[in-house]
């Protein structure tokens, strides 16, 4: 049996239909799925949701932790470090090759993950985390095509 997952069908003869196995009985889910597929309806693709490697910035003078600002840590550096899976998804979607890049961007005292991933395309290297962060700021299910357009502009993809 195929795994049941949330599916969204738009513009069917019965209007928009959402099949959600968490709130539908198996027979109802399977019945609607069979009818929709028999009518030639196709589910909407799932939106791309990137994942990131967490890193922390440590503030302070010469690496000394500043106790007054929560031990000097901030978790706002996440968008710079995409996981390898996210980098691969971006390379597949927009072209290019996934490579490891130096995670230490310089400036300030901070900790970084051991690995960071980039997309090499047309002789240029792009940080996969920065590209993926567009899909966080402009989720595909809320702003269809916006993040994709931004990344295509950055990568110069026609």
N, C-alpha and C positions, 0 to 999 in steps of 0.2 A: 504494500500500500504506500502511496506517495505521502510525504510529510505534508500535513495541513499547515498553511501559513496564511497570514492576512493578505488578501488580494483585493485590488481595487479595479473595477471595470467601469469605464466612462461611456456615456452615450449608448447604452444598450437599448433594446426595444422596451425594457422595463425601467428606463432611467439609469442613473448611476447606482451601482450595486457594490457594496463592500462585504466581502466574505471574511468573517473573523471567527476562527475556530475557538477562540476563548469565550465567545458569547453565543455561538450557534451549536445546535445539536449536530452530531456527525452526519445523520441522514439529511438534514437540511443543507448543511455545507456541501456535501457530495452531490445532492440533487441540483442545487443552484449551479455548481461548478459544471456539471454535465450539460445542463441546459445552455448555459452561457457559451461554453466551448462548442457545442453543436450548432449554435447560431453564428459561429465564426467570431465571437467576441474575444478580444485579447486583453489580459490584465495589463495595467499600467506598470512600467518598470519601477522597481524599487529605487527610491532616491539614494544617491551616493552619500554615505555618512562616513567621513574619514576618521581614523583613529590616530592618536598621537602618543609619543613617548613623553612622559612627564619629566621636567627638569626644574630645578629651583634656582632662583637668583639669590645670592647672598650679598647683602649690602653691608657696608662697613669700611672702615679705614684699614687698608692693607690686609684685608681678609678677616679682621676682627668682627665678630658678630655684634651688631647693635641691639642690645637687649630691649631698648625702648620701642622697637618696631616689630614685635613678635619674633624675636630671635633673628631678625634680619632676613626672613625668607618671604618670598612672594611666588605664587604659582601662576604667574602671568606670562611665562616664557614658553608655554606649551605649544603654541602655533609654529614654532621653529623646527619641531622634531616630529615628522610623520613616521608612523610605523612602516616597516618594510612592505606589509600588505597594502597599505595606502599608496605608497610610492609605486608599487607594481600596478595597482588599479589606474593610477594617473598615467603611467607610461603606456598602458594598454589603450586607454581612452584617447590620449592626445599624441601618442607617438613618442619615441625616444627610448633611452635605455636607463635603467636604474643603476646608480653607482653610489658607493659610500663617499660621503663628504666629511670634511673636518667639522665636528660639532662646535669647536671653540671659535666663536666669531670675534673674539677679542673685545676689549673695552669692559672695564669693571671686573669685579671679582664674582664669579658665579660657578656653579657646578653644572655640568652638562652630561648627557648620556654618553656611553662609550662609542656609540655609532649614531650617525645621522645619514639620511638618504637624500639624494638629489636625482634630478632627471637630466640626462645629457641629451641635448637635441641640437642638431645643426652646429656642432662645435661649441655650444654654450652650455653652462651648467646652471640649473635652477634648483633652489631648495624645495624639496617636495612638501615640506611642512608649511612653507609660506603659500605654495599653490593650493594645498589642501584646505588651508584656513579660509579661503573664499567660500568653500562649501559649508563652513560653520556659520560664517557671517551672513550668507545668503543661501539658506537651505533650499534644495531643489523642489521640495514639496510646497514651499511657501513662495519662492521666487523662481519659477521655472525658467531655466536657461541663463539666468543672470551670472551665476558663478562660472558656468561653462564659457560664457562669452568673455568674462574677465580673464580667465586662464588662457583662452585662445589668443587674446590680444597680447598677453605677456609672452607667450611662446611663439607668437607670430604664425599661428595656424590659421589657414584660410578655411 
